[in-house]
Amino acid sequence: MTPLNYQQIFEIAIAAERGAQSLYLDIVQMFSSYQPAVELWTALARDEVHHARVLELIRSTFSPTALEQAVDPLLEEQVQALSRLEQKRLKASITNLDEAYQLTHELESSEINTIFEFLVHAFLPDPELETTAMQNLRDHLRRLVQAQTTLGPAEMRRRILPSGIHEQGLPS
């Protein structure tokens, strides 16, 4: 198998960020009657747009020759793992809010952020932009951690169903 080059890495990483954005917007629609979910996943989707733009900016600083260079085998391995996760995500079937939260947590704990961080630290030419991008990533992950409180405990999240259908005894 031919090693991946930087152009391919950027394509995969940007597609992963856009895929996460799409997933998060789908979750917003699925749980549109539960405002804490709408707020969380709308913010996460907005962050993914920012991440994709940062990666596009970094890619634009590469010459065509640099984009064709083979990447380090470790980076390639992480990108391959990301591709496998994306396939899993596309097949995921969310049946309650807790599954949406767990899937999001899995995605955000995956190689998607490791690759983003590497590309930002290694190639973003402006230190101020690097600081801003990394702060955005920290805020992004903080939202997910805080969601354990704002979305309610796992038991309650499991009882909140898509399309605004709530089991008896839950707030609407």
VENURWO-V443175 format. One record per pair of residues at least 24 apart in sequence whose ideal C-beta (glycine too) atoms are under 10 Angstrom apart, sorted by the first residue. I is the first residue (numbers start at 1). J is the second residue. D is the distance in whole Angstrom. If there is no record, write none. Layout:
BEGIN
i:I j:J d:D
i:I j:J d:D
END
This chain:
BEGIN
i:1 j:76 d:10
i:1 j:80 d:10
i:2 j:70 d:8
i:3 j:69 d:10
i:3 j:70 d:4
i:3 j:71 d:7
i:3 j:72 d:9
i:3 j:73 d:7
i:3 j:76 d:6
i:4 j:70 d:7
i:4 j:71 d:5
i:4 j:72 d:10
i:4 j:73 d:10
i:4 j:75 d:8
i:4 j:76 d:5
i:4 j:77 d:10
i:4 j:79 d:6
i:4 j:80 d:8
i:5 j:66 d:9
i:5 j:67 d:7
i:5 j:68 d:5
i:5 j:69 d:6
i:5 j:70 d:6
i:5 j:71 d:7
i:5 j:76 d:10
i:6 j:58 d:10
i:6 j:59 d:8
i:6 j:62 d:6
i:6 j:66 d:6
i:6 j:67 d:5
i:6 j:68 d:7
i:6 j:69 d:6
i:6 j:70 d:8
i:6 j:71 d:6
i:6 j:75 d:9
i:6 j:119 d:9
i:6 j:123 d:9
i:7 j:59 d:8
i:7 j:62 d:8
i:7 j:64 d:9
i:7 j:66 d:9
i:7 j:67 d:4
i:7 j:68 d:7
i:7 j:69 d:9
i:7 j:71 d:10
i:8 j:67 d:9
i:8 j:68 d:10
i:8 j:70 d:10
i:8 j:71 d:8
i:8 j:76 d:9
i:8 j:79 d:8
i:9 j:55 d:9
i:9 j:59 d:9
i:9 j:67 d:9
i:9 j:70 d:10
i:9 j:71 d:5
i:9 j:72 d:10
i:9 j:75 d:7
i:9 j:76 d:8
i:9 j:78 d:9
i:9 j:79 d:6
i:9 j:82 d:10
i:9 j:115 d:7
i:9 j:118 d:9
i:9 j:119 d:8
i:10 j:55 d:6
i:10 j:56 d:8
i:10 j:58 d:7
i:10 j:59 d:4
i:10 j:60 d:10
i:10 j:62 d:8
i:10 j:67 d:8
i:10 j:115 d:10
i:10 j:119 d:8
i:10 j:123 d:10
i:11 j:55 d:10
i:11 j:59 d:9
i:11 j:67 d:10
i:11 j:79 d:10
i:12 j:79 d:5
i:12 j:80 d:9
i:12 j:82 d:7
i:12 j:83 d:6
i:12 j:86 d:9
i:12 j:112 d:10
i:12 j:115 d:8
i:13 j:51 d:9
i:13 j:52 d:9
i:13 j:55 d:5
i:13 j:56 d:10
i:13 j:58 d:9
i:13 j:59 d:9
i:13 j:78 d:10
i:13 j:79 d:7
i:13 j:82 d:8
i:13 j:111 d:9
i:13 j:112 d:8
i:13 j:115 d:5
i:13 j:116 d:7
i:13 j:118 d:9
i:13 j:119 d:7
i:14 j:51 d:9
i:14 j:52 d:5
i:14 j:53 d:9
i:14 j:54 d:10
i:14 j:55 d:5
i:14 j:56 d:6
i:14 j:58 d:10
i:14 j:59 d:8
i:14 j:116 d:10
i:15 j:52 d:9
i:15 j:55 d:10
i:15 j:82 d:9
i:15 j:83 d:9
i:15 j:86 d:8
i:16 j:48 d:9
i:16 j:51 d:9
i:16 j:52 d:9
i:16 j:55 d:9
i:16 j:79 d:9
i:16 j:82 d:6
i:16 j:83 d:8
i:16 j:85 d:8
i:16 j:86 d:6
i:16 j:89 d:9
i:16 j:107 d:9
i:16 j:110 d:9
i:16 j:111 d:8
i:16 j:112 d:5
i:16 j:113 d:10
i:16 j:115 d:8
i:16 j:116 d:9
i:17 j:47 d:9
i:17 j:48 d:5
i:17 j:49 d:8
i:17 j:50 d:9
i:17 j:51 d:4
i:17 j:52 d:4
i:17 j:53 d:9
i:17 j:54 d:9
i:17 j:55 d:7
i:17 j:56 d:10
i:17 j:112 d:7
i:17 j:113 d:10
i:17 j:115 d:10
i:17 j:116 d:7
i:18 j:48 d:7
i:18 j:49 d:8
i:18 j:51 d:9
i:18 j:52 d:6
i:18 j:55 d:10
i:19 j:48 d:9
i:19 j:52 d:10
i:19 j:82 d:10
i:19 j:85 d:10
i:19 j:86 d:6
i:19 j:89 d:7
i:19 j:90 d:8
i:19 j:107 d:9
i:19 j:112 d:9
i:20 j:44 d:8
i:20 j:45 d:8
i:20 j:47 d:9
i:20 j:48 d:5
i:20 j:49 d:10
i:20 j:51 d:8
i:20 j:52 d:9
i:20 j:86 d:9
i:20 j:89 d:8
i:20 j:104 d:8
i:20 j:107 d:6
i:20 j:108 d:8
i:20 j:110 d:10
i:20 j:112 d:7
i:20 j:113 d:10
i:21 j:45 d:5
i:21 j:46 d:8
i:21 j:47 d:8
i:21 j:48 d:4
i:21 j:49 d:6
i:21 j:50 d:10
i:21 j:51 d:9
i:21 j:52 d:7
i:22 j:48 d:9
i:22 j:89 d:10
i:22 j:90 d:10
i:23 j:48 d:9
i:23 j:86 d:10
i:23 j:89 d:6
i:23 j:90 d:9
i:23 j:92 d:8
i:23 j:94 d:9
i:23 j:100 d:9
i:23 j:103 d:8
i:23 j:104 d:8
i:23 j:107 d:7
i:24 j:48 d:7
i:24 j:100 d:9
i:24 j:104 d:7
i:24 j:107 d:9
i:26 j:94 d:8
i:26 j:100 d:9
i:26 j:162 d:10
i:27 j:94 d:7
i:27 j:97 d:9
i:27 j:99 d:10
i:27 j:100 d:5
i:27 j:101 d:9
i:27 j:103 d:8
i:27 j:104 d:7
i:27 j:162 d:9
i:28 j:100 d:10
i:29 j:162 d:9
i:29 j:163 d:9
i:30 j:94 d:6
i:30 j:95 d:10
i:30 j:96 d:10
i:30 j:97 d:9
i:30 j:100 d:7
i:30 j:161 d:9
i:30 j:162 d:4
i:30 j:163 d:7
i:30 j:164 d:9
i:31 j:94 d:9
i:31 j:96 d:9
i:31 j:97 d:6
i:31 j:100 d:7
i:31 j:151 d:9
i:31 j:157 d:10
i:31 j:160 d:7
i:31 j:161 d:9
i:31 j:162 d:6
i:31 j:163 d:8
i:31 j:164 d:7
i:31 j:165 d:10
i:32 j:162 d:9
i:32 j:163 d:8
i:32 j:164 d:6
i:33 j:160 d:9
i:33 j:162 d:10
i:33 j:163 d:8
i:33 j:164 d:3
i:33 j:165 d:8
i:33 j:166 d:8
i:33 j:172 d:7
i:34 j:97 d:7
i:34 j:151 d:8
i:34 j:152 d:9
i:34 j:157 d:10
i:34 j:160 d:6
i:34 j:161 d:10
i:34 j:162 d:10
i:34 j:164 d:7
i:34 j:166 d:8
i:34 j:170 d:9
i:34 j:171 d:9
i:34 j:172 d:8
i:35 j:150 d:10
i:36 j:97 d:9
i:36 j:147 d:8
i:36 j:149 d:9
i:36 j:150 d:5
i:36 j:151 d:5
i:36 j:152 d:8
i:36 j:160 d:10
i:37 j:97 d:6
i:37 j:100 d:7
i:37 j:101 d:9
i:37 j:147 d:9
i:37 j:150 d:9
i:37 j:151 d:6
i:37 j:152 d:10
i:37 j:157 d:9
i:37 j:160 d:8
i:39 j:143 d:9
i:39 j:147 d:9
i:39 j:150 d:8
i:39 j:151 d:10
i:40 j:100 d:10
i:40 j:101 d:9
i:40 j:104 d:9
i:40 j:143 d:6
i:40 j:144 d:8
i:40 j:146 d:8
i:40 j:147 d:5
i:40 j:150 d:7
i:40 j:151 d:7
i:41 j:100 d:8
i:41 j:101 d:10
i:41 j:104 d:8
i:41 j:143 d:10
i:41 j:147 d:9
i:43 j:139 d:9
i:43 j:140 d:8
i:43 j:143 d:6
i:43 j:144 d:10
i:43 j:147 d:10
i:44 j:104 d:7
i:44 j:107 d:10
i:44 j:108 d:8
i:44 j:140 d:7
i:44 j:141 d:10
i:44 j:143 d:6
i:44 j:144 d:7
i:44 j:147 d:9
i:46 j:136 d:10
i:46 j:140 d:9
i:47 j:108 d:10
i:47 j:136 d:6
i:47 j:137 d:8
i:47 j:139 d:7
i:47 j:140 d:4
i:47 j:141 d:9
i:47 j:143 d:8
i:48 j:107 d:10
i:48 j:112 d:9
i:48 j:140 d:8
i:50 j:132 d:9
i:50 j:133 d:8
i:50 j:136 d:6
i:50 j:137 d:9
i:50 j:140 d:8
i:51 j:112 d:9
i:51 j:113 d:9
i:51 j:116 d:6
i:51 j:120 d:9
i:51 j:133 d:8
i:51 j:136 d:8
i:51 j:137 d:7
i:51 j:140 d:8
i:52 j:116 d:10
i:53 j:133 d:10
i:54 j:116 d:8
i:54 j:119 d:8
i:54 j:120 d:7
i:54 j:124 d:7
i:54 j:129 d:8
i:54 j:130 d:9
i:54 j:132 d:9
i:54 j:133 d:5
i:54 j:134 d:10
i:54 j:136 d:8
i:54 j:137 d:9
i:55 j:115 d:9
i:55 j:116 d:7
i:55 j:119 d:6
i:55 j:120 d:8
i:55 j:123 d:10
i:55 j:124 d:10
i:55 j:133 d:9
i:57 j:120 d:10
i:57 j:123 d:10
i:57 j:124 d:7
i:57 j:125 d:9
i:57 j:126 d:9
i:57 j:129 d:8
i:57 j:133 d:9
i:58 j:116 d:10
i:58 j:119 d:6
i:58 j:120 d:7
i:58 j:122 d:9
i:58 j:123 d:5
i:58 j:124 d:6
i:58 j:125 d:8
i:58 j:129 d:9
i:58 j:130 d:10
i:58 j:133 d:9
i:59 j:119 d:9
i:59 j:123 d:9
i:61 j:123 d:7
i:61 j:124 d:8
i:61 j:125 d:6
i:61 j:126 d:10
i:62 j:123 d:8
i:66 j:123 d:9
i:72 j:118 d:9
i:74 j:118 d:9
i:75 j:111 d:10
i:75 j:114 d:9
i:75 j:115 d:7
i:75 j:118 d:7
i:75 j:119 d:9
i:75 j:122 d:9
i:77 j:111 d:9
i:78 j:110 d:9
i:78 j:111 d:4
i:78 j:112 d:9
i:78 j:114 d:6
i:78 j:115 d:6
i:78 j:118 d:8
i:79 j:111 d:7
i:79 j:112 d:10
i:79 j:114 d:10
i:79 j:115 d:6
i:80 j:111 d:9
i:81 j:110 d:7
i:81 j:111 d:5
i:81 j:112 d:10
i:81 j:114 d:9
i:81 j:115 d:10
i:82 j:107 d:10
i:82 j:110 d:6
i:82 j:111 d:4
i:82 j:112 d:6
i:82 j:113 d:10
i:82 j:114 d:9
i:82 j:115 d:6
i:83 j:111 d:9
i:84 j:110 d:10
i:84 j:111 d:9
i:85 j:109 d:10
i:85 j:110 d:5
i:85 j:111 d:7
i:85 j:112 d:8
i:86 j:110 d:9
i:86 j:111 d:10
i:86 j:112 d:9
i:94 j:161 d:10
i:94 j:162 d:7
i:95 j:158 d:9
i:95 j:161 d:7
i:95 j:162 d:7
i:96 j:154 d:10
i:96 j:156 d:10
i:96 j:157 d:7
i:96 j:158 d:5
i:96 j:159 d:7
i:96 j:160 d:6
i:96 j:161 d:6
i:96 j:162 d:8
i:96 j:165 d:10
i:96 j:167 d:9
i:97 j:151 d:6
i:97 j:152 d:8
i:97 j:154 d:9
i:97 j:156 d:8
i:97 j:157 d:4
i:97 j:158 d:7
i:97 j:159 d:8
i:97 j:160 d:4
i:97 j:161 d:8
i:97 j:162 d:8
i:97 j:166 d:10
i:98 j:151 d:8
i:98 j:152 d:9
i:98 j:153 d:9
i:98 j:154 d:5
i:98 j:155 d:8
i:98 j:156 d:8
i:98 j:157 d:4
i:98 j:158 d:4
i:98 j:159 d:9
i:98 j:160 d:8
i:99 j:157 d:8
i:99 j:158 d:8
i:99 j:162 d:10
i:100 j:151 d:9
i:100 j:157 d:8
i:100 j:160 d:9
i:100 j:162 d:8
i:101 j:144 d:8
i:101 j:147 d:6
i:101 j:148 d:8
i:101 j:151 d:6
i:101 j:152 d:10
i:101 j:154 d:8
i:101 j:157 d:6
i:101 j:158 d:10
i:101 j:160 d:10
i:102 j:154 d:9
i:102 j:157 d:9
i:102 j:158 d:10
i:104 j:143 d:10
i:104 j:144 d:6
i:104 j:147 d:8
i:105 j:141 d:10
i:105 j:144 d:6
i:105 j:145 d:9
i:105 j:147 d:9
i:105 j:148 d:9
i:107 j:144 d:10
i:108 j:137 d:10
i:108 j:140 d:8
i:108 j:141 d:6
i:108 j:143 d:9
i:108 j:144 d:6
i:108 j:145 d:10
i:109 j:141 d:9
i:109 j:144 d:9
i:113 j:137 d:6
i:113 j:140 d:8
i:113 j:141 d:7
i:116 j:140 d:10
END
